[in-house]
């Protein structure tokens, strides 16, 4: 395996190679893991700085989302032919452009319907197999854009950025996936004979839960609500069989990450705060455990929020919003599972005695 091929492996695969290989191979894959994380940080910084330099600082949140999509699109396809996939990608970009800008203008019930339709369309276009991680990626992207809407005065710049990036992403998608799934259309893959298959039911479940979360936030606004949304959607988009483990890991990660951030900021001089983001990103590239990823993610989020709320208040808010998001997600999943079980049992006819 060449160095380039090794760099394309995920941290999970590289750590597996380190565990299974001989001593020399372990050192090689450790070097690859460290180099991969370092190059990812360099590329991420270059991409975001480039986007904000060209299109303005107001587009930084969109640049973050596009970076995440780009890293995924290189390796994960949509499951049907490339022509329809590129059209589907355009629909997703259009939703990301329009919905965050306009959904806040509507009453909560109408906004709930808009969110649900937008999310189910995004998930059906991108997530023919949820095990590839697209539900988590696109729910994060949607939540982040809803929570960071720029002023309407820069919408024309945002439109230009989306058009330019769509053309680039479409070209990349074509080059990477042009020979895949040539005999599959969107209709045959997602709306075929078994439209309500297990994967599609999962996506409907996820879209409804996220839409319900947005509805609650519209009725009872929560400061920094997207932090709670990230916690909630990570449970809804993850493995529901591991709900207890992931919920505990999320809470522990949020608490430990916030406390660790407070400790670091107490002793780190202000002129070194700039390095927190890149260092956190580097360690995130090495992490494969959900709890550890949650801890590391606290640093980037809190570094931005402390300028608004102060260091201690931001940390307290981070913990509270994550607890709220976890509780909301757990209650939703448990309630829906019980409801589905009840309805399923009612449909089963009782055997005659």
C-alpha positions as CSV (number, residue, x, y, z in Angstrom):
1,X,0.0,0.0,0.0
2,X,1.4,3.4,-1.1
3,X,1.6,6.4,1.3
4,X,-1.2,8.1,-0.7
5,X,-3.4,5.0,-0.4
6,X,-2.7,4.8,3.3
7,X,-3.6,8.5,3.8
8,X,-7.1,7.7,2.3
9,X,-7.9,5.3,5.1
10,X,-10.0,6.5,8.0
11,X,-8.6,6.8,11.6
12,X,-10.6,3.6,12.4
13,X,-8.9,1.7,9.6
14,X,-5.5,3.0,10.5
15,X,-5.8,2.1,14.2
16,X,-7.0,-1.3,13.2
17,X,-3.8,-1.7,11.1
18,X,-1.8,-0.6,14.0
19,X,-3.3,-3.2,16.3
20,X,-3.0,-6.0,13.8
21,X,0.4,-5.3,12.2
22,X,3.9,-6.0,13.2
23,X,6.0,-3.5,15.1
24,X,7.4,-1.9,11.9
25,X,4.0,-1.7,10.4
26,X,2.5,-0.2,13.6
27,X,5.1,2.6,13.5
28,X,4.3,3.2,9.8
29,X,0.6,3.4,10.3
30,X,1.1,5.6,13.4
31,X,3.1,8.0,11.2
32,X,0.4,7.9,8.5
33,X,-2.3,8.7,11.2
34,X,-0.4,11.7,12.5
35,X,0.5,12.9,9.0
36,X,-3.1,12.5,7.8
37,X,-4.4,14.6,10.7
38,X,-1.8,17.3,10.1
39,X,-2.6,17.5,6.4
40,X,-6.4,17.6,7.2
41,X,-5.8,20.6,9.4
42,X,-3.7,22.4,6.8
43,X,-6.3,21.7,4.1
44,X,-9.2,22.7,6.4
45,X,-7.6,26.0,7.3
46,X,-6.7,26.7,3.7
47,X,-10.2,25.9,2.5
48,X,-12.0,28.0,5.1
49,X,-9.6,31.0,4.9
50,X,-9.8,30.9,1.1
51,X,-13.7,30.9,1.2
52,X,-14.0,33.7,3.7
53,X,-11.3,35.7,1.9
54,X,-13.1,35.5,-1.4
55,X,-16.7,35.5,-0.2
56,X,-16.5,37.3,3.1
57,X,-16.3,36.4,6.8
58,X,-20.1,36.1,7.0
59,X,-19.9,32.9,5.0
60,X,-17.6,31.1,7.5
61,X,-20.4,28.8,8.7
62,X,-21.2,27.8,5.1
63,X,-17.5,27.2,4.5
64,X,-17.3,24.8,7.4
65,X,-20.3,22.9,6.1
66,X,-18.9,22.7,2.6
67,X,-15.6,21.5,3.9
68,X,-17.4,18.6,5.7
69,X,-19.4,17.8,2.6
70,X,-16.3,17.8,0.4
71,X,-14.4,15.4,2.6
72,X,-17.3,13.0,2.6
73,X,-18.2,13.3,-1.1
74,X,-14.8,12.1,-2.1
75,X,-15.5,8.6,-0.7
76,X,-19.3,8.3,-0.1
77,X,-21.7,8.3,-3.0
78,X,-25.5,8.6,-3.0
79,X,-26.2,5.1,-4.2
80,X,-27.6,5.8,-7.7
81,X,-26.2,6.9,-11.1
82,X,-24.0,9.9,-11.4
83,X,-26.3,12.0,-13.5
84,X,-29.2,11.9,-11.0
85,X,-26.7,12.1,-8.1
86,X,-25.4,15.5,-9.4
87,X,-29.0,16.7,-9.8
88,X,-29.7,15.5,-6.2
89,X,-26.6,17.4,-5.0
90,X,-27.9,20.5,-6.5
91,X,-31.2,20.1,-4.7
92,X,-29.4,19.7,-1.4
93,X,-27.3,22.8,-2.1
94,X,-30.6,24.7,-2.9
95,X,-32.2,23.6,0.4
96,X,-29.1,24.7,2.3
97,X,-29.2,28.1,0.5
98,X,-32.9,28.9,0.8
99,X,-34.4,27.2,3.9
100,X,-32.2,28.7,6.6
101,X,-32.8,32.1,5.2
102,X,-36.6,31.9,5.1
103,X,-37.8,29.4,7.6
104,X,-37.6,31.8,10.5
105,X,-40.3,34.0,8.8
106,X,-43.0,31.4,9.3
107,X,-45.1,30.4,12.3
108,X,-43.8,27.3,14.3
109,X,-46.3,24.9,12.8
110,X,-45.5,25.9,9.2
111,X,-41.8,26.0,10.0
112,X,-42.1,22.4,11.3
113,X,-43.6,21.3,8.0
114,X,-40.8,23.1,6.1
115,X,-38.1,21.5,8.2
116,X,-39.6,18.1,7.9
117,X,-39.9,18.2,4.1
118,X,-36.5,19.7,3.6
119,X,-34.8,17.1,5.9
120,X,-36.6,14.1,4.5
121,X,-35.6,15.3,1.0
122,X,-32.0,15.7,2.0
123,X,-31.8,12.4,3.7
124,X,-33.5,10.5,0.9
125,X,-31.2,12.1,-1.7
126,X,-28.0,11.4,0.2
127,X,-28.5,8.4,2.6
128,X,-29.4,5.2,0.8
129,X,-27.3,3.4,3.4
130,X,-27.2,5.2,6.8
131,X,-24.1,3.1,7.9
132,X,-22.0,5.3,5.6
133,X,-22.6,8.2,8.0
134,X,-24.5,10.7,5.7
135,X,-27.5,11.1,8.1
136,X,-25.1,12.4,10.8
137,X,-23.2,14.6,8.4
138,X,-26.2,16.2,6.7
139,X,-28.2,16.6,10.0
140,X,-25.1,18.4,11.4
141,X,-24.8,20.6,8.3
142,X,-28.5,21.5,8.3
143,X,-28.5,22.3,12.1
144,X,-25.4,24.4,11.8
145,X,-26.8,26.5,8.9
146,X,-30.1,27.0,10.7
147,X,-28.2,28.2,13.8
148,X,-25.9,30.6,11.9
149,X,-28.0,32.5,9.5
150,X,-26.1,35.5,8.0
151,X,-27.7,38.9,7.3
152,X,-29.9,39.0,4.3
153,X,-27.7,41.8,2.9
154,X,-25.0,39.1,2.0
155,X,-27.4,36.7,0.4
156,X,-26.2,37.5,-3.1
157,X,-22.7,36.7,-2.1
158,X,-23.9,33.5,-0.5
159,X,-25.7,32.6,-3.7
160,X,-22.6,33.1,-5.8
161,X,-20.5,31.0,-3.3
162,X,-23.0,28.2,-3.5
163,X,-23.1,28.2,-7.3
164,X,-19.3,28.2,-7.6
165,X,-19.0,25.4,-5.0
166,X,-21.7,23.3,-6.5
167,X,-19.9,23.3,-9.9
168,X,-16.7,22.3,-8.2
169,X,-18.4,19.6,-6.0
170,X,-20.3,18.2,-9.0
171,X,-17.0,17.8,-10.9
172,X,-15.4,16.1,-8.0
173,X,-18.4,13.8,-7.5
174,X,-18.3,12.9,-11.2
175,X,-14.6,12.1,-11.2
176,X,-14.9,10.0,-8.1
177,X,-18.2,8.1,-8.7
178,X,-19.0,8.2,-12.4
179,X,-18.8,4.4,-12.8
180,X,-20.8,3.4,-9.7
181,X,-24.5,2.3,-9.6
182,X,-25.0,2.9,-13.3
183,X,-28.1,0.7,-13.3
184,X,-29.7,2.4,-10.3
185,X,-31.9,5.5,-10.4
186,X,-33.0,7.6,-7.4
187,X,-36.5,6.1,-7.8
188,X,-35.4,2.5,-7.9
189,X,-33.0,2.9,-5.0
190,X,-35.1,5.0,-2.6
191,X,-38.7,4.7,-3.8
192,X,-38.7,1.2,-5.2
193,X,-40.9,-1.8,-4.3
194,X,-40.1,-1.4,-0.6
195,X,-40.3,2.3,0.0
196,X,-40.8,2.0,3.7
197,X,-37.9,-0.3,4.2
198,X,-35.9,-0.2,7.4
199,X,-33.4,2.5,6.2
200,X,-36.1,4.8,5.0
201,X,-38.1,4.4,8.2
202,X,-35.0,5.4,10.1
203,X,-34.6,8.5,7.9
204,X,-38.3,9.5,8.5
205,X,-37.8,9.0,12.2
206,X,-34.7,11.2,12.1
207,X,-36.3,14.0,10.0
208,X,-39.4,14.1,12.2
209,X,-37.4,14.2,15.4
210,X,-35.2,17.0,14.2
211,X,-38.2,19.0,13.0
212,X,-39.9,18.5,16.3
213,X,-36.8,19.8,18.0
214,X,-36.9,23.0,15.8
215,X,-40.6,23.4,16.7
216,X,-39.8,23.3,20.4
217,X,-37.0,25.8,20.0
218,X,-39.4,28.1,18.1
219,X,-41.9,28.0,20.9
220,X,-39.4,28.0,23.8
221,X,-36.2,29.6,22.5
222,X,-33.0,28.3,24.0
223,X,-29.7,30.3,23.9
224,X,-27.2,28.6,21.6
225,X,-29.9,26.1,20.7
226,X,-27.8,24.4,17.9
227,X,-25.5,23.0,20.6
228,X,-28.5,21.1,22.0
229,X,-29.5,20.3,18.4
230,X,-26.1,18.7,17.8
231,X,-26.4,16.5,20.9
232,X,-30.0,15.5,20.0
233,X,-29.3,14.8,16.3
234,X,-26.2,12.8,17.1
235,X,-28.4,10.4,19.1
236,X,-31.2,10.3,16.5
237,X,-28.7,9.7,13.6
238,X,-26.6,7.2,15.5
239,X,-27.2,3.5,16.4
240,X,-30.4,3.4,18.4
241,X,-29.3,0.1,19.9
242,X,-26.5,2.0,21.6
243,X,-28.7,4.9,22.9
244,X,-27.7,4.4,26.5
245,X,-24.0,4.2,25.8
246,X,-24.0,7.2,23.4
247,X,-26.2,9.3,25.8
248,X,-23.8,8.8,28.7
249,X,-20.8,9.3,26.5
250,X,-22.3,12.6,25.2
251,X,-22.9,13.9,28.7
252,X,-19.5,12.9,30.0
253,X,-17.8,14.4,26.9
254,X,-19.6,17.7,27.3
255,X,-18.9,18.0,31.0
256,X,-15.3,16.9,30.7
257,X,-14.6,19.0,27.6
258,X,-16.1,22.1,29.2
259,X,-14.2,21.7,32.4
260,X,-11.0,21.0,30.5
261,X,-11.5,24.1,28.4
262,X,-11.9,26.2,31.6
263,X,-8.7,24.7,33.0
264,X,-6.7,25.4,29.8
265,X,-8.1,29.0,29.4
266,X,-7.2,29.7,33.1
267,X,-3.5,29.2,32.4
268,X,-3.1,29.8,28.7
269,X,-2.1,33.4,27.8
270,X,-4.6,35.1,25.5
271,X,-2.1,35.5,22.7
272,X,-1.9,31.7,22.4
273,X,-5.7,31.1,22.1
274,X,-5.4,31.2,18.4
275,X,-3.7,27.7,18.5
276,X,-6.6,26.0,20.4
277,X,-8.7,25.5,17.2
278,X,-6.0,23.9,15.1
279,X,-4.7,21.8,18.0
280,X,-8.2,20.5,18.8
281,X,-8.7,19.8,15.1
282,X,-5.5,17.8,15.0
283,X,-6.5,15.6,17.9
284,X,-10.0,15.2,16.5
285,X,-8.4,13.7,13.4
286,X,-6.8,11.0,15.7
287,X,-9.9,10.3,17.7
288,X,-12.3,7.4,17.0
289,X,-14.4,7.3,20.2
290,X,-17.6,9.3,20.4
291,X,-16.9,10.5,24.0
292,X,-13.4,11.8,23.1
293,X,-14.8,13.5,19.9
294,X,-17.3,15.3,22.1
295,X,-14.6,16.4,24.5
296,X,-12.5,17.8,21.7
297,X,-15.4,19.5,19.9
298,X,-16.0,21.6,23.1
299,X,-12.8,23.5,22.5
300,X,-13.6,24.9,19.1
301,X,-17.2,25.7,20.1
302,X,-16.3,27.3,23.4
303,X,-13.4,29.3,21.9
304,X,-15.9,31.1,19.7
305,X,-18.7,31.4,22.3
306,X,-16.4,32.8,25.0
307,X,-16.1,36.1,23.1
308,X,-19.9,36.5,23.5
309,X,-20.7,35.0,26.9
310,X,-17.4,34.9,28.7
311,X,-15.4,31.8,29.4
312,X,-17.3,30.5,32.4
313,X,-20.8,31.3,31.1
314,X,-20.0,29.7,27.8
315,X,-18.8,26.5,29.5
316,X,-22.0,26.4,31.7
317,X,-24.1,26.9,28.6
318,X,-22.3,24.2,26.8
319,X,-23.0,21.7,29.5
320,X,-26.7,22.7,29.9
321,X,-27.5,22.7,26.2
322,X,-25.9,19.2,25.7
323,X,-27.9,17.9,28.7
324,X,-31.1,19.3,27.2
325,X,-30.3,17.9,23.8
326,X,-29.6,14.4,25.2
327,X,-32.7,14.4,27.3
328,X,-34.8,15.5,24.4
329,X,-33.3,12.9,22.1
330,X,-33.7,10.1,24.6
331,X,-37.4,11.0,25.4
332,X,-38.2,11.2,21.7
333,X,-36.7,7.9,20.8
334,X,-38.2,6.1,23.8
335,X,-41.6,7.6,23.1
336,X,-41.6,6.8,19.4
337,X,-40.3,3.2,20.0
338,X,-43.1,2.6,22.4
339,X,-45.7,4.1,20.1
340,X,-44.5,2.0,17.1
341,X,-44.5,-1.1,19.3
342,X,-48.0,-0.4,20.5
343,X,-49.3,0.2,17.0
344,X,-47.6,-2.9,15.7
345,X,-49.1,-5.1,18.4
346,X,-52.6,-3.7,17.7
347,X,-52.2,-4.7,14.0
348,X,-51.4,-8.3,15.0
349,X,-54.8,-10.2,15.3
350,X,-55.3,-12.1,18.5
351,X,-55.4,-15.8,18.1
352,X,-58.8,-17.4,18.9
353,X,-58.9,-19.4,22.1
